[in-house]
Amino acid sequence: MAPGRPKKEKPEMSAFERKRLENIAANSAMLKDLSTTAQKITPKPAPKPKSTAPRSRTVTVKRESVEPRRTSLRRAGVGADSETAKRKAEVEETFAKEVSRAKRQRVSGDIRVKDVVAEGKKWQKGDKFLSGVMRGAQPNMRTFGEDDVKETTDSDLKALRENMSGLKLYEGFEPNQIKITPERVYALGFHPTEEKPLIFAGDKMGNLGIFDASQTKPEVKEENDDDEEEESEPAITAFKVHARTITSFVFPGDGNSVISGSYDSSVRRLDLQKEVAVEVFAPKTLDMNMGISSIAIPCSDPNVLMFSTLEGELGRHDLRTPDDTEIWQLTDKKIGGFTLHPLHPHLVATASLDRALKIWDLRNITGKEDARVPSLLGEHASRLSVSHGSWSPAGHVATSSYDDTIKIHSFLDAGAWNIGHEIDDADMKPTATIKHNNQTGRWVTILKPQWQAKPSDGIQKLAIGNMNRFVDVYASDGEQLAQLGGEGITAVPAVAHFHPTKDWVAGGTASGKLCLWM
């Protein structure tokens, strides 16, 4: 440095930049803590031999640009008075729509979560959301409560009701303070650890939020009169890992990652140790529309990914081989949700816009080329569209439908079905039908029943959101066990889930808030 030249001082870091770096450090610390917790779960099973089942068609990942190109009519030699010129407005409108569509396309390749975390933390304060009033909903009006429990004459049922109705709303923070995602919650999932409740949520815009419910609200410090008292907020880790709605989660057996499916046609695995969201499946081209409506991994093979699409397809993808994908067209209508039997994963239950619950057998795939499909064992039609078909470990299938019912079908002998088995129409009829308001409208996520995956008490029970701002809990025989609510719930906890083993229930709302009962 030349003599006499003044020393250049380093500019002071802005408050925004300081906060951004703090958020990155906090989120990184939480992920490392999640990874440490995950290592205490059952070790990852050894890979099984690759399936030799035939594949009907393959879908390979190929990166292509889908940005539309504008062309000049003048340079093309088209006169101003021509018929083509008169349609210029229509062309421009079409172009604008294509630009908008292209901007919504998924981001290819891997995503480093530290690159997207700062944007994901911008919803803690000042956000607003139009919740709307749904037809038939009566906010905070109970249809099941303490009197129903007290008047139960069956001793076993009463004990169950007392246990489930005794769950309390999480006291660490009020539901309105736990804004786990910036937009409407579409998917929820509990990490399988039993040490503490770790809830993952996916929203309408592809954001993934993580909340650790072991944290408690910090004590309020004494402040000077001149200082403004800041409202304490829960620590929430959040990343934007998809370009569109996240629809479902799967937690692999090792607990070190979470797999998410999205309407942006991709499936990603968020590695909690490496802090990277790896793309594990995507269709051939970026502009190929294959909105993922649900995902699952069979218990028999952790290397296989199953998924359903908004176009009525069911797919099977080998996670070890990018090009090894087979897709079956099961219906011309949207498949809203599907599940695999927890113990016999060759049995698939699908629910679709064609108003039917259908049971399929993956062991028997018939037909040629694109007409190849798994064998259909049986189906049950409803008056209106069916939103989800959920298998319980014991062999029950629960559905929710816009005909305002929850139906429970019982296939307790499903494990003994041979290849080629057909379910009688009588056996496809529900063993329990529950009247339930499922009219969510535009602003509330569709209500879907979700069974507890591995209940420690052996009792088969499911959770589903209630339009009166509760979460309902039912047994496999249709008996209601609880209606979970509490002070401070100002929106419908439409997306409801059980912890796999513990009696913990979470619900996500249209404003991105989380309700938790323990």
C-alpha positions in Angstrom: 0.0 0.0 0.0 1.4 3.4 -1.0 2.6 5.7 1.8 0.0 8.3 2.9 -3.0 6.4 1.3 -5.8 6.2 3.8 -6.6 2.6 4.9 -9.9 1.3 3.5 -12.2 0.2 6.2 -14.3 -2.9 5.8 -18.0 -1.9 5.5 -20.2 -2.9 8.5 -22.4 -5.9 7.9 -26.1 -5.0 7.4 -28.8 -6.2 9.8 -30.4 -8.2 7.0 -27.2 -9.9 6.0 -26.4 -10.7 9.7 -29.9 -12.3 10.1 -29.5 -14.2 6.9 -26.3 -15.8 8.1 -27.8 -16.6 11.4 -30.7 -18.4 9.7 -28.3 -20.4 7.6 -26.3 -21.4 10.7 -29.4 -22.2 12.7 -30.9 -24.4 10.0 -27.6 -26.2 9.4 -27.4 -26.9 13.2 -30.9 -28.3 13.2 -30.2 -30.6 10.2 -27.1 -31.9 12.0 -29.2 -32.6 15.1 -31.8 -34.4 13.0 -29.1 -36.5 11.4 -27.7 -37.4 14.9 -31.2 -38.4 16.0 -31.8 -40.5 12.9 -28.7 -42.6 13.5 -30.4 -44.1 16.5 -33.1 -45.6 14.4 -32.9 -49.1 13.0 -29.9 -49.5 10.7 -30.5 -49.4 7.0 -31.3 -52.8 5.6 -29.1 -54.5 3.0 -30.1 -53.9 -0.6 -32.2 -56.8 -2.0 -31.5 -58.3 -5.5 -32.8 -56.2 -8.3 -36.2 -57.2 -9.5 -36.4 -59.2 -12.8 -40.0 -58.2 -13.5 -40.4 -56.9 -17.0 -40.6 -53.1 -17.6 -43.2 -51.8 -20.1 -41.6 -48.5 -20.9 -38.8 -46.4 -19.5 -38.5 -42.7 -18.6 -35.1 -41.2 -18.6 -34.0 -37.9 -17.3 -33.0 -35.4 -20.0 -32.2 -31.7 -19.5 -33.8 -29.6 -22.1 -34.7 -25.9 -22.2 -38.5 -25.2 -22.4 -38.3 -21.4 -22.6 -40.5 -20.3 -25.5 -39.1 -18.1 -28.3 -40.7 -15.0 -29.7 -40.7 -14.4 -33.4 -41.1 -11.1 -35.3 -43.9 -11.0 -37.8 -42.2 -8.0 -39.6 -39.0 -10.0 -40.1 -40.9 -12.9 -41.3 -42.4 -10.7 -44.1 -45.9 -10.7 -42.8 -47.9 -7.6 -43.7 -49.8 -5.5 -41.2 -53.1 -6.1 -42.9 -52.7 -9.9 -43.3 -54.9 -12.4 -41.5 -51.9 -13.5 -39.4 -51.2 -10.0 -38.2 -54.8 -9.7 -37.1 -54.2 -12.6 -34.8 -51.1 -11.0 -33.3 -52.9 -10.3 -30.0 -53.8 -14.0 -29.7 -50.2 -15.0 -30.4 -48.9 -12.6 -27.8 -51.4 -13.9 -25.2 -50.3 -17.5 -26.0 -46.7 -16.5 -25.6 -47.3 -14.9 -22.2 -49.0 -18.0 -21.0 -46.0 -20.1 -22.2 -43.6 -17.8 -20.4 -45.6 -18.2 -17.2 -45.7 -21.9 -17.6 -42.0 -22.2 -18.2 -41.2 -20.2 -15.1 -43.1 -22.7 -13.0 -41.1 -25.7 -14.2 -39.2 -27.7 -11.7 -35.5 -27.0 -11.0 -33.4 -29.9 -12.3 -30.5 -31.5 -10.5 -29.5 -31.3 -6.8 -30.4 -28.4 -4.6 -28.1 -27.3 -1.8 -30.4 -26.3 1.0 -28.2 -23.5 2.2 -28.8 -21.8 -1.1 -32.6 -21.7 -0.6 -32.9 -21.4 3.2 -32.8 -17.6 3.4 -35.8 -17.1 1.1 -37.6 -19.9 3.0 -37.4 -17.9 6.3 -39.3 -14.8 5.1 -42.8 -15.7 6.4 -42.4 -15.5 10.2 -44.2 -12.2 10.6 -46.7 -10.0 8.7 -48.2 -12.7 6.5 -51.9 -12.8 5.7 -54.1 -15.5 4.3 -57.8 -15.7 3.2 -59.1 -18.8 5.0 -62.6 -18.6 3.7 -65.8 -20.1 5.1 -66.7 -23.5 3.9 -70.2 -24.8 3.1 -71.6 -26.6 6.1 -68.7 -25.9 8.4 -69.4 -24.6 11.9 -66.1 -23.4 13.4 -65.4 -24.8 16.9 -68.8 -26.7 17.0 -68.1 -30.1 18.5 -69.8 -33.3 17.3 -67.9 -35.5 19.8 -66.8 -34.6 23.3 -66.5 -35.4 27.0 -70.1 -36.5 27.3 -69.7 -39.0 24.5 -66.8 -40.5 26.4 -68.5 -40.6 29.8 -71.7 -42.2 28.3 -69.7 -45.1 26.6 -70.9 -48.4 28.1 -68.3 -50.7 26.5 -65.3 -50.6 28.9 -62.6 -51.3 26.2 -64.0 -48.6 23.9 -64.3 -46.2 26.8 -60.7 -46.7 27.7 -59.7 -46.1 24.1 -61.7 -42.9 24.0 -60.3 -41.6 27.3 -56.8 -42.3 26.1 -57.1 -40.5 22.7 -59.3 -37.7 24.0 -56.7 -37.1 26.7 -54.2 -35.9 24.2 -53.3 -32.2 24.8 -52.5 -29.4 22.5 -48.7 -28.7 22.4 -48.0 -26.0 24.9 -44.6 -24.8 23.8 -46.1 -22.3 21.4 -49.6 -21.5 20.3 -50.7 -22.9 16.9 -50.8 -19.4 15.3 -47.1 -19.0 16.2 -46.0 -22.2 14.6 -45.9 -21.2 10.9 -44.2 -24.2 9.6 -44.7 -23.2 5.9 -45.3 -19.9 4.1 -48.3 -21.2 2.1 -51.1 -23.8 2.5 -49.9 -27.1 4.0 -50.5 -30.0 1.5 -48.4 -32.7 3.1 -47.3 -33.7 6.6 -45.1 -36.4 8.1 -43.6 -37.4 11.4 -39.9 -38.4 11.5 -40.0 -42.0 12.9 -37.8 -41.2 15.9 -39.6 -41.6 19.3 -37.2 -39.4 21.1 -39.1 -36.2 20.2 -41.8 -35.0 17.8 -40.1 -33.9 14.5 -42.8 -32.8 12.0 -42.1 -32.2 8.3 -44.6 -30.2 6.2 -44.8 -29.4 2.5 -46.8 -26.5 1.1 -48.5 -25.3 -2.1 -45.3 -23.6 -3.5 -42.8 -26.4 -2.9 -41.5 -25.2 0.5 -40.5 -27.9 3.1 -40.7 -26.9 6.7 -39.3 -28.8 9.8 -40.5 -28.2 13.3 -38.8 -29.7 16.4 -41.5 -29.9 19.1 -39.0 -30.6 21.9 -38.3 -26.8 22.0 -40.0 -24.6 24.5 -40.9 -20.9 24.5 -38.0 -18.9 26.0 -38.6 -16.9 29.1 -39.4 -13.3 28.6 -36.5 -11.1 29.7 -37.0 -7.9 31.5 -36.7 -5.0 29.0 -36.2 -1.3 29.5 -39.2 0.8 29.0 -37.6 2.4 25.9 -37.1 -1.0 24.3 -39.7 -2.8 22.3 -40.5 -6.3 23.5 -40.1 -8.8 20.7 -42.5 -11.7 20.5 -40.6 -15.0 20.8 -41.0 -17.4 17.8 -40.3 -21.1 17.5 -37.2 -22.2 15.5 -38.4 -23.6 12.2 -36.1 -25.0 9.5 -37.3 -24.4 6.0 -36.2 -24.9 2.4 -37.7 -24.5 -1.1 -36.9 -27.9 -2.6 -39.7 -28.1 -5.3 -41.1 -25.7 -7.8 -44.7 -26.7 -7.1 -46.9 -28.3 -4.5 -45.3 -31.0 -2.3 -47.9 -33.8 -2.0 -46.4 -36.5 0.2 -43.4 -37.7 2.2 -41.7 -41.0 2.8 -39.1 -41.6 5.5 -36.6 -44.4 4.5 -35.7 -46.9 7.2 -32.4 -45.4 8.1 -34.0 -42.1 9.2 -31.2 -40.0 7.6 -33.4 -38.6 4.9 -36.9 -37.6 3.8 -38.2 -38.2 0.3 -40.8 -35.8 -1.2 -43.0 -35.9 -4.3 -44.4 -32.9 -6.0 -46.7 -31.5 -8.7 -43.5 -30.3 -10.4 -43.1 -33.9 -11.6 -40.1 -34.7 -9.5 -39.2 -36.7 -6.4 -36.4 -35.6 -4.2 -34.4 -37.0 -1.3 -33.3 -34.5 1.3 -30.1 -35.8 2.9 -30.1 -34.5 6.5 -26.3 -35.0 6.8 -25.2 -33.5 3.5 -27.9 -30.9 3.5 -28.6 -31.6 -0.2 -32.0 -32.3 -1.9 -31.1 -34.9 -4.5 -33.4 -35.5 -7.5 -34.1 -39.2 -7.5 -36.8 -39.2 -10.2 -38.0 -36.9 -12.9 -39.6 -37.5 -16.3 -37.9 -37.3 -19.7 -38.1 -33.6 -20.4 -38.6 -30.5 -18.3 -41.9 -29.7 -20.0 -43.3 -33.2 -19.6 -46.3 -32.9 -17.2 -46.3 -35.8 -14.7 -47.6 -34.2 -11.5 -46.8 -36.6 -8.6 -49.9 -37.0 -6.4 -48.5 -39.5 -3.9 -45.4 -41.6 -3.3 -44.5 -44.8 -1.3 -41.6 -47.2 -0.8 -42.6 -50.9 -0.3 -41.4 -52.5 2.9 -40.0 -55.4 0.9 -37.6 -53.3 -1.1 -36.2 -49.9 0.0 -34.7 -49.4 -3.5 -38.1 -49.2 -5.2 -40.1 -46.0 -5.4 -43.9 -46.1 -6.2 -45.8 -43.0 -7.3 -49.1 -42.0 -8.7 -49.8 -39.0 -11.0 -52.5 -36.5 -11.8 -53.0 -38.2 -15.1 -54.2 -41.4 -13.6 -50.9 -43.3 -13.7 -49.1 -45.6 -11.3 -45.4 -45.9 -11.6 -42.5 -48.0 -10.3 -39.0 -46.7 -10.3 -35.7 -48.4 -9.3 -33.8 -45.8 -7.2 -30.5 -47.5 -8.2 -31.1 -47.2 -11.9 -32.2 -43.8 -13.3 -33.6 -45.2 -16.5 -35.5 -48.1 -14.9 -39.0 -46.9 -14.6 -42.3 -48.5 -15.6 -45.6 -46.6 -15.7 -49.1 -48.1 -15.9 -52.2 -46.1 -17.0 -54.8 -47.2 -14.5 -57.5 -44.6 -15.3 -58.1 -41.5 -17.4 -58.9 -39.5 -14.3 -56.6 -38.1 -11.6 -55.4 -40.5 -8.9 -55.7 -38.4 -5.7 -53.9 -40.8 -3.5 -52.7 -44.4 -3.2 -51.1 -46.6 -0.6 -49.4 -50.0 -0.5 -50.5 -52.6 2.0 -47.9 -52.2 4.9 -47.3 -55.9 5.1 -48.1 -57.1 1.6 -46.9 -54.3 -0.6 -47.9 -56.0 -3.9 -51.4 -54.9 -3.0 -52.2 -51.3 -4.0 -55.3 -49.2 -3.1 -56.0 -46.3 -5.4 -58.6 -43.5 -5.1 -59.5 -41.4 -8.1 -61.6 -38.8 -9.7 -63.6 -41.6 -11.5 -65.4 -42.1 -8.1 -63.9 -45.4 -7.3 -61.7 -47.2 -4.8 -59.7 -49.9 -6.6 -57.5 -52.8 -5.4 -54.6 -53.9 -7.6 -52.1 -56.8 -7.5 -48.5 -55.9 -8.7 -47.6 -59.6 -8.9 -49.8 -60.1 -11.9 -49.2 -57.5 -14.7 -51.0 -58.3 -17.9 -51.4 -56.8 -21.4 -48.9 -55.7 -24.0 -46.8 -52.5 -24.4 -48.6 -49.4 -23.1 -51.7 -51.6 -22.3 -49.8 -53.5 -19.6 -51.4 -52.9 -16.2 -51.5 -54.7 -12.8 -54.5 -57.0 -12.3 -57.6 -55.3 -10.9 -58.9 -57.4 -7.9 -62.0 -55.4 -7.1 -63.5 -51.9 -7.0 -66.1 -50.0 -5.1 -67.9 -47.0 -6.6 -69.0 -43.9 -4.7 -71.5 -41.2 -5.6 -68.8 -38.6 -6.0 -65.0 -38.6 -6.4 -62.8 -40.5 -3.9 -59.9 -38.5 -2.5 -57.7 -41.2 -0.9 -57.4 -44.9 -0.3 -55.3 -45.7 2.8 -54.2 -49.2 3.9 -53.9 -50.0 7.6 -51.4 -52.6 8.9 -54.2 -55.1 9.6 -55.7 -54.8 6.2 -58.4 -52.1 6.4 -58.7 -49.5 3.6 -60.2 -46.1 4.6 -61.4 -43.7 2.0 -62.8 -40.1 2.0 -65.1 -38.9 -0.6 -66.9 -35.7 -1.7 -70.2 -37.6 -1.0 -69.4 -36.6 2.7 -68.5 -40.1 3.9 -65.5 -41.9 5.3 -65.7 -45.6 4.3 -63.8 -48.4 5.9 -63.3 -51.6 3.9 -62.0 -54.7 5.7 -59.7 -57.2 3.9 -58.2 -59.0 6.9 -57.3 -62.1 4.9 -55.5 -60.1 2.1 -52.2 -61.8 2.9 -53.6 -65.2 1.8 -54.8 -64.0 -1.6 -53.2 -65.9 -4.4 -52.3 -64.5 -7.8 -55.5 -64.1 -9.8 -57.7 -63.7 -6.8 -60.9 -61.7 -7.3 -62.7 -59.8 -4.6 -66.4 -60.4 -4.5 -68.7 -57.4 -4.8 -70.0 -58.2 -1.4 -66.5 -58.2 0.1 -65.8 -54.8 -1.6 -68.6 -53.1 0.3 -67.5 -51.0 3.3 -67.8 -52.5 6.7 -68.3 -49.1 8.2 -69.6 -45.8 6.7 -69.1 -42.6 8.7 -70.9 -39.3 7.9 -68.2 -36.7 7.6 -68.2 -33.2 6.1 -65.6 -33.3 3.3 -66.6 -30.1 1.5 -63.2 -28.3 1.6 -63.8 -25.9 -1.3 -60.9 -24.0 -2.9 -59.0 -22.8 0.2 -58.7 -25.9 2.3 -56.6 -28.9 1.4 -58.6 -32.1 0.6 -59.3 -34.2 3.7 -57.6 -37.6 3.6 -57.7 -40.4 6.2 -54.3 -41.6 7.4 -53.8 -44.7 9.5 -51.2 -45.0 12.2 -48.5 -47.1 10.6 -47.2 -49.1 13.5 -49.4 -48.5 16.6 -47.6 -49.5 19.7 -50.9 -50.5 21.4 -52.0 -52.6 18.4 -55.2 -50.6 17.9 -55.9 -49.7 14.3 -56.8 -46.0 14.2 -56.9 -43.2 11.7 -56.8 -39.4 11.8 -58.6 -37.0 9.4 -59.2 -33.2 9.5 -62.6 -31.8 10.6 -64.1 -28.8 8.9 -65.1 -27.4 12.3 -61.4 -26.9 13.1 -60.7 -30.2 14.8 -58.9 -33.5 14.0 -61.1 -36.6 14.2 -59.8 -40.0 15.3 -61.6 -43.2 14.4 -61.1 -46.9 15.1 -61.2 -49.5 12.3 -64.8 -50.4 13.2 -65.9 -46.8 12.6 -66.2 -45.8 16.2 -65.0 -42.3 17.0 -62.2 -42.2 19.6 -61.5 -38.5 19.8 -62.1 -35.0 18.4 -58.9 -33.1 19.0 -59.1 -29.3 19.4 -57.9 -26.6 21.7 -57.6 -22.8 22.2 -55.9 -20.8 19.5 -56.8 -23.0 16.5 -58.2 -20.5 14.0 -58.2 -22.6 10.8 -59.0 -26.1 9.7 -56.1 -28.6 10.4 -57.0 -30.3 7.2 -53.8 -32.3 6.7 -53.7 -34.7 9.7 -51.2 -37.4 10.5 -50.3 -39.9 13.2 -46.8 -40.5 14.4 -46.0 -44.1 13.2 -45.8 -45.6 16.7 -46.6 -42.9 19.3 -50.0 -41.4 20.0 -48.9 -38.0 18.6 -51.2 -36.3 16.1 -50.3 -33.3 13.9 -52.5 -31.1 11.7 -51.6 -28.5 9.1 -53.7 -25.6 8.0 -54.3 -23.4 4.9 -52.3 -20.6 6.5 -49.2 -22.8 7.0 -49.8 -23.2 10.7 -49.2 -26.4 12.7 -51.4 -28.0 15.4 -49.9 -30.8 17.5 -51.4 -33.0 20.1 -49.3 -35.2 22.4 
